[in-house]
Amino acid sequence: MANIKAAKKKIKVISKKTAINRSRKSALKSAVKKFDEAVILGDKEKAQEQFVNAQKVLKQTATKSTIHANTAARKTSRMAKKLNTMA
C-alpha cells in the first residue's frame, strides 16, 4: 500500500480510469457483436445500421485512447468488408 499522498491519489485515479476504460471496451464489444449477429442473419439493412453504430463507438474509443487508432481502423475496415460481401 502506498504511503505517499501523491501515490495514494494515483491509485484512485488509475482505478477510476480503469473502470471507464472497461465500460468503453464493453460497449465496443457489444456494438461489434450486434453487427456480427446482423451479418449472420443476413439482414443487410440492420447490418448497415449496426455498422454505423459500431463505427461510431470504435472512433470514440480510439479518440479517448482506450484502443489504438490503427486497431479501430482495422476493425472498421474488416466490418466494412463483411458488409460489402453480403448478398
PDB file of N, CA, C and O in Angstrom:
ATOM      1  N   MET A   1       0.840  -1.185   0.000  1.00  0.00           N
ATOM      2  CA  MET A   1       0.000   0.000   0.000  1.00  0.00           C
ATOM      3  C   MET A   1       0.882   1.243   0.000  1.00  0.00           C
ATOM      4  O   MET A   1       1.931   1.282   0.642  1.00  0.00           O
ATOM      5  N   ALA A   2       0.442   2.233  -0.717  1.00  0.00           N
ATOM      6  CA  ALA A   2       1.212   3.468  -0.840  1.00  0.00           C
ATOM      7  C   ALA A   2       1.142   4.289   0.445  1.00  0.00           C
ATOM      8  O   ALA A   2       0.117   4.320   1.126  1.00  0.00           O
ATOM      9  N   ASN A   3       2.250   4.949   0.761  1.00  0.00           N
ATOM     10  CA  ASN A   3       2.303   5.822   1.928  1.00  0.00           C
ATOM     11  C   ASN A   3       2.325   7.289   1.532  1.00  0.00           C
ATOM     12  O   ASN A   3       1.868   8.147   2.287  1.00  0.00           O
ATOM     13  N   ILE A   4       2.847   7.576   0.363  1.00  0.00           N
ATOM     14  CA  ILE A   4       2.966   8.956  -0.096  1.00  0.00           C
ATOM     15  C   ILE A   4       1.622   9.421  -0.650  1.00  0.00           C
ATOM     16  O   ILE A   4       0.912   8.672  -1.321  1.00  0.00           O
ATOM     17  N   LYS A   5       1.296  10.672  -0.351  1.00  0.00           N
ATOM     18  CA  LYS A   5      -0.008  11.228  -0.728  1.00  0.00           C
ATOM     19  C   LYS A   5      -0.254  11.162  -2.237  1.00  0.00           C
ATOM     20  O   LYS A   5      -1.344  10.790  -2.673  1.00  0.00           O
ATOM     21  N   ALA A   6       0.742  11.517  -3.021  1.00  0.00           N
ATOM     22  CA  ALA A   6       0.601  11.506  -4.487  1.00  0.00           C
ATOM     23  C   ALA A   6       0.364  10.087  -5.004  1.00  0.00           C
ATOM     24  O   ALA A   6      -0.409   9.884  -5.940  1.00  0.00           O
ATOM     25  N   ALA A   7       1.025   9.118  -4.398  1.00  0.00           N
ATOM     26  CA  ALA A   7       0.860   7.723  -4.810  1.00  0.00           C
ATOM     27  C   ALA A   7      -0.545   7.230  -4.478  1.00  0.00           C
ATOM     28  O   ALA A   7      -1.143   6.473  -5.243  1.00  0.00           O
ATOM     29  N   LYS A   8      -1.067   7.667  -3.331  1.00  0.00           N
ATOM     30  CA  LYS A   8      -2.438   7.297  -2.943  1.00  0.00           C
ATOM     31  C   LYS A   8      -3.443   7.874  -3.934  1.00  0.00           C
ATOM     32  O   LYS A   8      -4.412   7.215  -4.313  1.00  0.00           O
ATOM     33  N   LYS A   9      -3.196   9.112  -4.346  1.00  0.00           N
ATOM     34  CA  LYS A   9      -4.086   9.755  -5.315  1.00  0.00           C
ATOM     35  C   LYS A   9      -4.023   9.014  -6.651  1.00  0.00           C
ATOM     36  O   LYS A   9      -5.049   8.790  -7.292  1.00  0.00           O
ATOM     37  N   LYS A  10      -2.816   8.637  -7.064  1.00  0.00           N
ATOM     38  CA  LYS A  10      -2.652   7.916  -8.327  1.00  0.00           C
ATOM     39  C   LYS A  10      -3.444   6.607  -8.320  1.00  0.00           C
ATOM     40  O   LYS A  10      -4.024   6.225  -9.336  1.00  0.00           O
ATOM     41  N   ILE A  11      -3.467   5.930  -7.191  1.00  0.00           N
ATOM     42  CA  ILE A  11      -4.230   4.683  -7.076  1.00  0.00           C
ATOM     43  C   ILE A  11      -5.704   4.947  -7.349  1.00  0.00           C
ATOM     44  O   ILE A  11      -6.353   4.185  -8.065  1.00  0.00           O
ATOM     45  N   LYS A  12      -6.233   6.027  -6.776  1.00  0.00           N
ATOM     46  CA  LYS A  12      -7.639   6.390  -7.006  1.00  0.00           C
ATOM     47  C   LYS A  12      -7.887   6.727  -8.471  1.00  0.00           C
ATOM     48  O   LYS A  12      -8.863   6.270  -9.065  1.00  0.00           O
ATOM     49  N   VAL A  13      -6.996   7.532  -9.048  1.00  0.00           N
ATOM     50  CA  VAL A  13      -7.147   7.976 -10.438  1.00  0.00           C
ATOM     51  C   VAL A  13      -7.101   6.780 -11.387  1.00  0.00           C
ATOM     52  O   VAL A  13      -7.913   6.673 -12.306  1.00  0.00           O
ATOM     53  N   ILE A  14      -6.145   5.886 -11.154  1.00  0.00           N
ATOM     54  CA  ILE A  14      -5.991   4.721 -12.025  1.00  0.00           C
ATOM     55  C   ILE A  14      -7.210   3.811 -11.935  1.00  0.00           C
ATOM     56  O   ILE A  14      -7.679   3.301 -12.952  1.00  0.00           O
ATOM     57  N   SER A  15      -7.726   3.604 -10.726  1.00  0.00           N
ATOM     58  CA  SER A  15      -8.892   2.727 -10.591  1.00  0.00           C
ATOM     59  C   SER A  15     -10.115   3.331 -11.280  1.00  0.00           C
ATOM     60  O   SER A  15     -10.935   2.608 -11.847  1.00  0.00           O
ATOM     61  N   LYS A  16     -10.234   4.656 -11.228  1.00  0.00           N
ATOM     62  CA  LYS A  16     -11.345   5.337 -11.901  1.00  0.00           C
ATOM     63  C   LYS A  16     -11.209   5.205 -13.423  1.00  0.00           C
ATOM     64  O   LYS A  16     -12.181   4.904 -14.115  1.00  0.00           O
ATOM     65  N   LYS A  17      -9.993   5.433 -13.935  1.00  0.00           N
ATOM     66  CA  LYS A  17      -9.750   5.316 -15.382  1.00  0.00           C
ATOM     67  C   LYS A  17      -9.953   3.884 -15.859  1.00  0.00           C
ATOM     68  O   LYS A  17     -10.478   3.658 -16.950  1.00  0.00           O
ATOM     69  N   THR A  18      -9.539   2.917 -15.044  1.00  0.00           N
ATOM     70  CA  THR A  18      -9.707   1.510 -15.397  1.00  0.00           C
ATOM     71  C   THR A  18     -11.181   1.176 -15.558  1.00  0.00           C
ATOM     72  O   THR A  18     -11.565   0.471 -16.492  1.00  0.00           O
ATOM     73  N   ALA A  19     -12.008   1.681 -14.649  1.00  0.00           N
ATOM     74  CA  ALA A  19     -13.449   1.432 -14.723  1.00  0.00           C
ATOM     75  C   ALA A  19     -14.048   2.052 -15.984  1.00  0.00           C
ATOM     76  O   ALA A  19     -14.884   1.437 -16.646  1.00  0.00           O
ATOM     77  N   ILE A  20     -13.624   3.257 -16.311  1.00  0.00           N
ATOM     78  CA  ILE A  20     -14.132   3.939 -17.509  1.00  0.00           C
ATOM     79  C   ILE A  20     -13.712   3.182 -18.765  1.00  0.00           C
ATOM     80  O   ILE A  20     -14.525   2.960 -19.662  1.00  0.00           O
ATOM     81  N   ASN A  21     -12.436   2.784 -18.827  1.00  0.00           N
ATOM     82  CA  ASN A  21     -11.941   2.048 -19.993  1.00  0.00           C
ATOM     83  C   ASN A  21     -12.645   0.703 -20.142  1.00  0.00           C
ATOM     84  O   ASN A  21     -12.953   0.278 -21.255  1.00  0.00           O
ATOM     85  N   ARG A  22     -12.896   0.039 -19.021  1.00  0.00           N
ATOM     86  CA  ARG A  22     -13.592  -1.246 -19.054  1.00  0.00           C
ATOM     87  C   ARG A  22     -14.999  -1.069 -19.614  1.00  0.00           C
ATOM     88  O   ARG A  22     -15.473  -1.893 -20.397  1.00  0.00           O
ATOM     89  N   SER A  23     -15.661   0.008 -19.210  1.00  0.00           N
ATOM     90  CA  SER A  23     -17.005   0.304 -19.698  1.00  0.00           C
ATOM     91  C   SER A  23     -16.989   0.579 -21.199  1.00  0.00           C
ATOM     92  O   SER A  23     -17.847   0.090 -21.933  1.00  0.00           O
ATOM     93  N   ARG A  24     -16.017   1.360 -21.650  1.00  0.00           N
ATOM     94  CA  ARG A  24     -15.909   1.678 -23.084  1.00  0.00           C
ATOM     95  C   ARG A  24     -15.645   0.430 -23.917  1.00  0.00           C
ATOM     96  O   ARG A  24     -16.243   0.248 -24.977  1.00  0.00           O
ATOM     97  N   LYS A  25     -14.750  -0.427 -23.437  1.00  0.00           N
ATOM     98  CA  LYS A  25     -14.435  -1.653 -24.172  1.00  0.00           C
ATOM     99  C   LYS A  25     -15.644  -2.578 -24.225  1.00  0.00           C
ATOM    100  O   LYS A  25     -15.883  -3.240 -25.236  1.00  0.00           O
ATOM    101  N   SER A  26     -16.398  -2.623 -23.144  1.00  0.00           N
ATOM    102  CA  SER A  26     -17.599  -3.454 -23.108  1.00  0.00           C
ATOM    103  C   SER A  26     -18.628  -2.961 -24.118  1.00  0.00           C
ATOM    104  O   SER A  26     -19.235  -3.762 -24.829  1.00  0.00           O
ATOM    105  N   ALA A  27     -18.825  -1.654 -24.183  1.00  0.00           N
ATOM    106  CA  ALA A  27     -19.764  -1.072 -25.149  1.00  0.00           C
ATOM    107  C   ALA A  27     -19.296  -1.353 -26.574  1.00  0.00           C
ATOM    108  O   ALA A  27     -20.108  -1.623 -27.459  1.00  0.00           O
ATOM    109  N   LEU A  28     -17.998  -1.290 -26.789  1.00  0.00           N
ATOM    110  CA  LEU A  28     -17.424  -1.567 -28.106  1.00  0.00           C
ATOM    111  C   LEU A  28     -17.677  -3.014 -28.513  1.00  0.00           C
ATOM    112  O   LEU A  28     -18.114  -3.285 -29.631  1.00  0.00           O
ATOM    113  N   LYS A  29     -17.403  -3.933 -27.604  1.00  0.00           N
ATOM    114  CA  LYS A  29     -17.610  -5.351 -27.905  1.00  0.00           C
ATOM    115  C   LYS A  29     -19.075  -5.638 -28.197  1.00  0.00           C
ATOM    116  O   LYS A  29     -19.391  -6.425 -29.090  1.00  0.00           O
ATOM    117  N   SER A  30     -19.973  -5.001 -27.445  1.00  0.00           N
ATOM    118  CA  SER A  30     -21.409  -5.191 -27.670  1.00  0.00           C
ATOM    119  C   SER A  30     -21.820  -4.693 -29.049  1.00  0.00           C
ATOM    120  O   SER A  30     -22.597  -5.351 -29.741  1.00  0.00           O
ATOM    121  N   ALA A  31     -21.306  -3.543 -29.451  1.00  0.00           N
ATOM    122  CA  ALA A  31     -21.649  -2.967 -30.752  1.00  0.00           C
ATOM    123  C   ALA A  31     -21.160  -3.861 -31.887  1.00  0.00           C
ATOM    124  O   ALA A  31     -21.881  -4.085 -32.860  1.00  0.00           O
ATOM    125  N   VAL A  32     -19.948  -4.366 -31.763  1.00  0.00           N
ATOM    126  CA  VAL A  32     -19.393  -5.243 -32.798  1.00  0.00           C
ATOM    127  C   VAL A  32     -20.171  -6.558 -32.847  1.00  0.00           C
ATOM    128  O   VAL A  32     -20.421  -7.099 -33.924  1.00  0.00           O
ATOM    129  N   LYS A  33     -20.549  -7.064 -31.678  1.00  0.00           N
ATOM    130  CA  LYS A  33     -21.303  -8.315 -31.617  1.00  0.00           C
ATOM    131  C   LYS A  33     -22.673  -8.166 -32.281  1.00  0.00           C
ATOM    132  O   LYS A  33     -23.125  -9.070 -32.983  1.00  0.00           O
ATOM    133  N   LYS A  34     -23.333  -7.026 -32.061  1.00  0.00           N
ATOM    134  CA  LYS A  34     -24.633  -6.780 -32.695  1.00  0.00           C
ATOM    135  C   LYS A  34     -24.490  -6.735 -34.213  1.00  0.00           C
ATOM    136  O   LYS A  34     -25.343  -7.246 -34.938  1.00  0.00           O
ATOM    137  N   PHE A  35     -23.416  -6.125 -34.684  1.00  0.00           N
ATOM    138  CA  PHE A  35     -23.159  -6.079 -36.125  1.00  0.00           C
ATOM    139  C   PHE A  35     -22.961  -7.490 -36.672  1.00  0.00           C
ATOM    140  O   PHE A  35     -23.540  -7.849 -37.697  1.00  0.00           O
ATOM    141  N   ASP A  36     -22.143  -8.287 -35.986  1.00  0.00           N
ATOM    142  CA  ASP A  36     -21.875  -9.653 -36.440  1.00  0.00           C
ATOM    143  C   ASP A  36     -23.150 -10.493 -36.482  1.00  0.00           C
ATOM    144  O   ASP A  36     -23.339 -11.297 -37.395  1.00  0.00           O
ATOM    145  N   GLU A  37     -24.023 -10.304 -35.491  1.00  0.00           N
ATOM    146  CA  GLU A  37     -25.289 -11.043 -35.468  1.00  0.00           C
ATOM    147  C   GLU A  37     -26.154 -10.669 -36.665  1.00  0.00           C
ATOM    148  O   GLU A  37     -26.779 -11.537 -37.275  1.00  0.00           O
ATOM    149  N   ALA A  38     -26.196  -9.386 -37.002  1.00  0.00           N
ATOM    150  CA  ALA A  38     -26.985  -8.930 -38.150  1.00  0.00           C
ATOM    151  C   ALA A  38     -26.423  -9.509 -39.447  1.00  0.00           C
ATOM    152  O   ALA A  38     -27.182  -9.858 -40.352  1.00  0.00           O
ATOM    153  N   VAL A  39     -25.113  -9.611 -39.539  1.00  0.00           N
ATOM    154  CA  VAL A  39     -24.481 -10.181 -40.736  1.00  0.00           C
ATOM    155  C   VAL A  39     -24.822 -11.666 -40.844  1.00  0.00           C
ATOM    156  O   VAL A  39     -25.130 -12.161 -41.929  1.00  0.00           O
ATOM    157  N   ILE A  40     -24.764 -12.371 -39.719  1.00  0.00           N
ATOM    158  CA  ILE A  40     -25.072 -13.802 -39.716  1.00  0.00           C
ATOM    159  C   ILE A  40     -26.525 -14.044 -40.133  1.00  0.00           C
ATOM    160  O   ILE A  40     -26.817 -14.986 -40.871  1.00  0.00           O
ATOM    161  N   LEU A  41     -27.428 -13.188 -39.656  1.00  0.00           N
ATOM    162  CA  LEU A  41     -28.842 -13.324 -40.017  1.00  0.00           C
ATOM    163  C   LEU A  41     -29.097 -12.945 -41.473  1.00  0.00           C
ATOM    164  O   LEU A  41     -30.128 -13.315 -42.036  1.00  0.00           O
ATOM    165  N   GLY A  42     -28.183 -12.224 -42.077  1.00  0.00           N
ATOM    166  CA  GLY A  42     -28.324 -11.831 -43.472  1.00  0.00           C
ATOM    167  C   GLY A  42     -29.193 -10.610 -43.682  1.00  0.00           C
ATOM    168  O   GLY A  42     -29.613 -10.332 -44.805  1.00  0.00           O
ATOM    169  N   ASP A  43     -29.468  -9.873 -42.610  1.00  0.00           N
ATOM    170  CA  ASP A  43     -30.297  -8.667 -42.691  1.00  0.00           C
ATOM    171  C   ASP A  43     -29.395  -7.477 -43.020  1.00  0.00           C
ATOM    172  O   ASP A  43     -28.769  -6.896 -42.133  1.00  0.00           O
ATOM    173  N   LYS A  44     -29.338  -7.125 -44.305  1.00  0.00           N
ATOM    174  CA  LYS A  44     -28.400  -6.090 -44.751  1.00  0.00           C
ATOM    175  C   LYS A  44     -28.748  -4.715 -44.180  1.00  0.00           C
ATOM    176  O   LYS A  44     -27.854  -3.945 -43.829  1.00  0.00           O
ATOM    177  N   GLU A  45     -30.036  -4.408 -44.086  1.00  0.00           N
ATOM    178  CA  GLU A  45     -30.450  -3.098 -43.578  1.00  0.00           C
ATOM    179  C   GLU A  45     -30.055  -2.929 -42.112  1.00  0.00           C
ATOM    180  O   GLU A  45     -29.525  -1.892 -41.713  1.00  0.00           O
ATOM    181  N   LYS A  46     -30.325  -3.970 -41.319  1.00  0.00           N
ATOM    182  CA  LYS A  46     -29.968  -3.917 -39.900  1.00  0.00           C
ATOM    183  C   LYS A  46     -28.443  -3.915 -39.739  1.00  0.00           C
ATOM    184  O   LYS A  46     -27.901  -3.234 -38.867  1.00  0.00           O
ATOM    185  N   ALA A  47     -27.773  -4.675 -40.581  1.00  0.00           N
ATOM    186  CA  ALA A  47     -26.309  -4.714 -40.526  1.00  0.00           C
ATOM    187  C   ALA A  47     -25.729  -3.336 -40.825  1.00  0.00           C
ATOM    188  O   ALA A  47     -24.743  -2.926 -40.213  1.00  0.00           O
ATOM    189  N   GLN A  48     -26.341  -2.627 -41.765  1.00  0.00           N
ATOM    190  CA  GLN A  48     -25.884  -1.274 -42.108  1.00  0.00           C
ATOM    191  C   GLN A  48     -26.032  -0.341 -40.903  1.00  0.00           C
ATOM    192  O   GLN A  48     -25.127   0.436 -40.598  1.00  0.00           O
ATOM    193  N   GLU A  49     -27.178  -0.424 -40.223  1.00  0.00           N
ATOM    194  CA  GLU A  49     -27.408   0.400 -39.021  1.00  0.00           C
ATOM    195  C   GLU A  49     -26.380   0.073 -37.946  1.00  0.00           C
ATOM    196  O   GLU A  49     -25.788   0.968 -37.341  1.00  0.00           O
ATOM    197  N   GLN A  50     -26.177  -1.216 -37.717  1.00  0.00           N
ATOM    198  CA  GLN A  50     -25.248  -1.641 -36.675  1.00  0.00           C
ATOM    199  C   GLN A  50     -23.805  -1.282 -37.041  1.00  0.00           C
ATOM    200  O   GLN A  50     -22.987  -1.007 -36.164  1.00  0.00           O
ATOM    201  N   PHE A  51     -23.502  -1.286 -38.330  1.00  0.00           N
ATOM    202  CA  PHE A  51     -22.164  -0.897 -38.780  1.00  0.00           C
ATOM    203  C   PHE A  51     -21.895   0.561 -38.440  1.00  0.00           C
ATOM    204  O   PHE A  51     -20.823   0.904 -37.941  1.00  0.00           O
ATOM    205  N   VAL A  52     -22.875   1.415 -38.714  1.00  0.00           N
ATOM    206  CA  VAL A  52     -22.725   2.846 -38.421  1.00  0.00           C
ATOM    207  C   VAL A  52     -22.518   3.048 -36.921  1.00  0.00           C
ATOM    208  O   VAL A  52     -21.667   3.832 -36.501  1.00  0.00           O
ATOM    209  N   ASN A  53     -23.302   2.333 -36.126  1.00  0.00           N
ATOM    210  CA  ASN A  53     -23.191   2.449 -34.669  1.00  0.00           C
ATOM    211  C   ASN A  53     -21.832   1.933 -34.182  1.00  0.00           C
ATOM    212  O   ASN A  53     -21.172   2.583 -33.372  1.00  0.00           O
ATOM    213  N   ALA A  54     -21.423   0.775 -34.676  1.00  0.00           N
ATOM    214  CA  ALA A  54     -20.144   0.197 -34.251  1.00  0.00           C
ATOM    215  C   ALA A  54     -18.978   1.088 -34.669  1.00  0.00           C
ATOM    216  O   ALA A  54     -18.010   1.245 -33.925  1.00  0.00           O
ATOM    217  N   GLN A  55     -19.076   1.664 -35.853  1.00  0.00           N
ATOM    218  CA  GLN A  55     -18.027   2.558 -36.342  1.00  0.00           C
ATOM    219  C   GLN A  55     -17.914   3.787 -35.439  1.00  0.00           C
ATOM    220  O   GLN A  55     -16.813   4.246 -35.137  1.00  0.00           O
ATOM    221  N   LYS A  56     -19.051   4.306 -35.018  1.00  0.00           N
ATOM    222  CA  LYS A  56     -19.076   5.467 -34.118  1.00  0.00           C
ATOM    223  C   LYS A  56     -18.394   5.127 -32.790  1.00  0.00           C
ATOM    224  O   LYS A  56     -17.566   5.890 -32.292  1.00  0.00           O
ATOM    225  N   VAL A  57     -18.751   3.977 -32.228  1.00  0.00           N
ATOM    226  CA  VAL A  57     -18.176   3.566 -30.947  1.00  0.00           C
ATOM    227  C   VAL A  57     -16.671   3.315 -31.097  1.00  0.00           C
ATOM    228  O   VAL A  57     -15.893   3.673 -30.213  1.00  0.00           O
ATOM    229  N   LEU A  58     -16.266   2.710 -32.198  1.00  0.00           N
ATOM    230  CA  LEU A  58     -14.838   2.475 -32.445  1.00  0.00           C
ATOM    231  C   LEU A  58     -14.062   3.787 -32.490  1.00  0.00           C
ATOM    232  O   LEU A  58     -13.000   3.905 -31.879  1.00  0.00           O
ATOM    233  N   LYS A  59     -14.587   4.760 -33.203  1.00  0.00           N
ATOM    234  CA  LYS A  59     -13.902   6.054 -33.302  1.00  0.00           C
ATOM    235  C   LYS A  59     -13.817   6.740 -31.943  1.00  0.00           C
ATOM    236  O   LYS A  59     -12.799   7.346 -31.609  1.00  0.00           O
ATOM    237  N   GLN A  60     -14.893   6.641 -31.160  1.00  0.00           N
ATOM    238  CA  GLN A  60     -14.894   7.267 -29.834  1.00  0.00           C
ATOM    239  C   GLN A  60     -13.847   6.634 -28.931  1.00  0.00           C
ATOM    240  O   GLN A  60     -13.096   7.341 -28.260  1.00  0.00           O
ATOM    241  N   THR A  61     -13.793   5.302 -28.908  1.00  0.00           N
ATOM    242  CA  THR A  61     -12.829   4.644 -28.031  1.00  0.00           C
ATOM    243  C   THR A  61     -11.396   4.912 -28.483  1.00  0.00           C
ATOM    244  O   THR A  61     -10.487   5.001 -27.658  1.00  0.00           O
ATOM    245  N   ALA A  62     -11.196   5.040 -29.790  1.00  0.00           N
ATOM    246  CA  ALA A  62      -9.854   5.357 -30.290  1.00  0.00           C
ATOM    247  C   ALA A  62      -9.477   6.792 -29.934  1.00  0.00           C
ATOM    248  O   ALA A  62      -8.333   7.064 -29.570  1.00  0.00           O
ATOM    249  N   THR A  63     -10.437   7.707 -30.037  1.00  0.00           N
ATOM    250  CA  THR A  63     -10.187   9.110 -29.707  1.00  0.00           C
ATOM    251  C   THR A  63      -9.833   9.270 -28.236  1.00  0.00           C
ATOM    252  O   THR A  63      -8.996  10.099 -27.878  1.00  0.00           O
ATOM    253  N   LYS A  64     -10.470   8.478 -27.389  1.00  0.00           N
ATOM    254  CA  LYS A  64     -10.213   8.552 -25.950  1.00  0.00           C
ATOM    255  C   LYS A  64      -9.006   7.722 -25.533  1.00  0.00           C
ATOM    256  O   LYS A  64      -8.708   7.611 -24.344  1.00  0.00           O
ATOM    257  N   SER A  65      -8.308   7.136 -26.510  1.00  0.00           N
ATOM    258  CA  SER A  65      -7.095   6.335 -26.284  1.00  0.00           C
ATOM    259  C   SER A  65      -7.335   5.075 -25.464  1.00  0.00           C
ATOM    260  O   SER A  65      -6.430   4.583 -24.790  1.00  0.00           O
ATOM    261  N   THR A  66      -8.555   4.557 -25.523  1.00  0.00           N
ATOM    262  CA  THR A  66      -8.811   3.279 -24.869  1.00  0.00           C
ATOM    263  C   THR A  66      -8.263   2.159 -25.739  1.00  0.00           C
ATOM    264  O   THR A  66      -7.710   1.182 -25.234  1.00  0.00           O
ATOM    265  N   ILE A  67      -8.419   2.307 -27.054  1.00  0.00           N
ATOM    266  CA  ILE A  67      -7.781   1.399 -28.004  1.00  0.00           C
ATOM    267  C   ILE A  67      -6.947   2.246 -28.966  1.00  0.00           C
ATOM    268  O   ILE A  67      -7.150   3.455 -29.073  1.00  0.00           O
ATOM    269  N   HIS A  68      -6.025   1.613 -29.652  1.00  0.00           N
ATOM    270  CA  HIS A  68      -5.168   2.327 -30.593  1.00  0.00           C
ATOM    271  C   HIS A  68      -5.962   2.683 -31.844  1.00  0.00           C
ATOM    272  O   HIS A  68      -6.863   1.946 -32.245  1.00  0.00           O
ATOM    273  N   ALA A  69      -5.631   3.792 -32.447  1.00  0.00           N
ATOM    274  CA  ALA A  69      -6.336   4.269 -33.642  1.00  0.00           C
ATOM    275  C   ALA A  69      -6.243   3.266 -34.788  1.00  0.00           C
ATOM    276  O   ALA A  69      -7.208   3.077 -35.528  1.00  0.00           O
ATOM    277  N   ASN A  70      -5.088   2.625 -34.936  1.00  0.00           N
ATOM    278  CA  ASN A  70      -4.929   1.634 -36.008  1.00  0.00           C
ATOM    279  C   ASN A  70      -5.808   0.411 -35.774  1.00  0.00           C
ATOM    280  O   ASN A  70      -6.300  -0.189 -36.729  1.00  0.00           O
ATOM    281  N   THR A  71      -6.006   0.040 -34.527  1.00  0.00           N
ATOM    282  CA  THR A  71      -6.885  -1.079 -34.194  1.00  0.00           C
ATOM    283  C   THR A  71      -8.310  -0.747 -34.598  1.00  0.00           C
ATOM    284  O   THR A  71      -9.007  -1.581 -35.175  1.00  0.00           O
ATOM    285  N   ALA A  72      -8.738   0.460 -34.298  1.00  0.00           N
ATOM    286  CA  ALA A  72     -10.088   0.894 -34.666  1.00  0.00           C
ATOM    287  C   ALA A  72     -10.253   0.893 -36.182  1.00  0.00           C
ATOM    288  O   ALA A  72     -11.276   0.445 -36.699  1.00  0.00           O
ATOM    289  N   ALA A  73      -9.250   1.391 -36.886  1.00  0.00           N
ATOM    290  CA  ALA A  73      -9.308   1.430 -38.349  1.00  0.00           C
ATOM    291  C   ALA A  73      -9.359   0.021 -38.927  1.00  0.00           C
ATOM    292  O   ALA A  73     -10.110  -0.239 -39.867  1.00  0.00           O
ATOM    293  N   ARG A  74      -8.575  -0.875 -38.379  1.00  0.00           N
ATOM    294  CA  ARG A  74      -8.543  -2.260 -38.858  1.00  0.00           C
ATOM    295  C   ARG A  74      -9.889  -2.952 -38.649  1.00  0.00           C
ATOM    296  O   ARG A  74     -10.390  -3.636 -39.542  1.00  0.00           O
ATOM    297  N   LYS A  75     -10.469  -2.767 -37.462  1.00  0.00           N
ATOM    298  CA  LYS A  75     -11.768  -3.384 -37.175  1.00  0.00           C
ATOM    299  C   LYS A  75     -12.859  -2.803 -38.067  1.00  0.00           C
ATOM    300  O   LYS A  75     -13.716  -3.535 -38.561  1.00  0.00           O
ATOM    301  N   THR A  76     -12.826  -1.492 -38.272  1.00  0.00           N
ATOM    302  CA  THR A  76     -13.807  -0.836 -39.139  1.00  0.00           C
ATOM    303  C   THR A  76     -13.689  -1.369 -40.561  1.00  0.00           C
ATOM    304  O   THR A  76     -14.695  -1.652 -41.211  1.00  0.00           O
ATOM    305  N   SER A  77     -12.465  -1.504 -41.034  1.00  0.00           N
ATOM    306  CA  SER A  77     -12.226  -1.999 -42.386  1.00  0.00           C
ATOM    307  C   SER A  77     -12.748  -3.420 -42.551  1.00  0.00           C
ATOM    308  O   SER A  77     -13.367  -3.742 -43.566  1.00  0.00           O
ATOM    309  N   ARG A  78     -12.506  -4.258 -41.576  1.00  0.00           N
ATOM    310  CA  ARG A  78     -12.966  -5.648 -41.647  1.00  0.00           C
ATOM    311  C   ARG A  78     -14.485  -5.733 -41.627  1.00  0.00           C
ATOM    312  O   ARG A  78     -15.084  -6.548 -42.329  1.00  0.00           O
ATOM    313  N   MET A  79     -15.105  -4.873 -40.808  1.00  0.00           N
ATOM    314  CA  MET A  79     -16.574  -4.865 -40.767  1.00  0.00           C
ATOM    315  C   MET A  79     -17.146  -4.373 -42.090  1.00  0.00           C
ATOM    316  O   MET A  79     -18.143  -4.912 -42.569  1.00  0.00           O
ATOM    317  N   ALA A  80     -16.529  -3.359 -42.684  1.00  0.00           N
ATOM    318  CA  ALA A  80     -16.987  -2.832 -43.972  1.00  0.00           C
ATOM    319  C   ALA A  80     -16.873  -3.906 -45.050  1.00  0.00           C
ATOM    320  O   ALA A  80     -17.743  -4.028 -45.912  1.00  0.00           O
ATOM    321  N   LYS A  81     -15.805  -4.673 -44.993  1.00  0.00           N
ATOM    322  CA  LYS A  81     -15.601  -5.755 -45.957  1.00  0.00           C
ATOM    323  C   LYS A  81     -16.705  -6.806 -45.814  1.00  0.00           C
ATOM    324  O   LYS A  81     -17.238  -7.291 -46.812  1.00  0.00           O
ATOM    325  N   LYS A  82     -17.045  -7.157 -44.565  1.00  0.00           N
ATOM    326  CA  LYS A  82     -18.131  -8.117 -44.326  1.00  0.00           C
ATOM    327  C   LYS A  82     -19.448  -7.581 -44.870  1.00  0.00           C
ATOM    328  O   LYS A  82     -20.222  -8.309 -45.491  1.00  0.00           O
ATOM    329  N   LEU A  83     -19.690  -6.299 -44.628  1.00  0.00           N
ATOM    330  CA  LEU A  83     -20.937  -5.676 -45.063  1.00  0.00           C
ATOM    331  C   LEU A  83     -21.033  -5.660 -46.584  1.00  0.00           C
ATOM    332  O   LEU A  83     -22.097  -5.928 -47.141  1.00  0.00           O
ATOM    333  N   ASN A  84     -19.942  -5.351 -47.251  1.00  0.00           N
ATOM    334  CA  ASN A  84     -19.946  -5.266 -48.714  1.00  0.00           C
ATOM    335  C   ASN A  84     -20.055  -6.626 -49.395  1.00  0.00           C
ATOM    336  O   ASN A  84     -20.518  -6.717 -50.532  1.00  0.00           O
ATOM    337  N   THR A  85     -19.629  -7.683 -48.705  1.00  0.00           N
ATOM    338  CA  THR A  85     -19.712  -9.018 -49.305  1.00  0.00           C
ATOM    339  C   THR A  85     -21.076  -9.668 -49.094  1.00  0.00           C
ATOM    340  O   THR A  85     -21.338 -10.751 -49.618  1.00  0.00           O
ATOM    341  N   MET A  86     -21.945  -9.008 -48.328  1.00  0.00           N
ATOM    342  CA  MET A  86     -23.297  -9.554 -48.128  1.00  0.00           C
ATOM    343  C   MET A  86     -24.062  -9.504 -49.446  1.00  0.00           C
ATOM    344  O   MET A  86     -23.929  -8.563 -50.228  1.00  0.00           O
ATOM    345  N   ALA A  87     -24.865 -10.538 -49.670  1.00  0.00           N
ATOM    346  CA  ALA A  87     -25.637 -10.605 -50.931  1.00  0.00           C
ATOM    347  C   ALA A  87     -26.796  -9.634 -50.929  1.00  0.00           C
ATOM    348  O   ALA A  87     -27.542  -9.561 -51.906  1.00  0.00           O
TER     349      ALA A  87
END
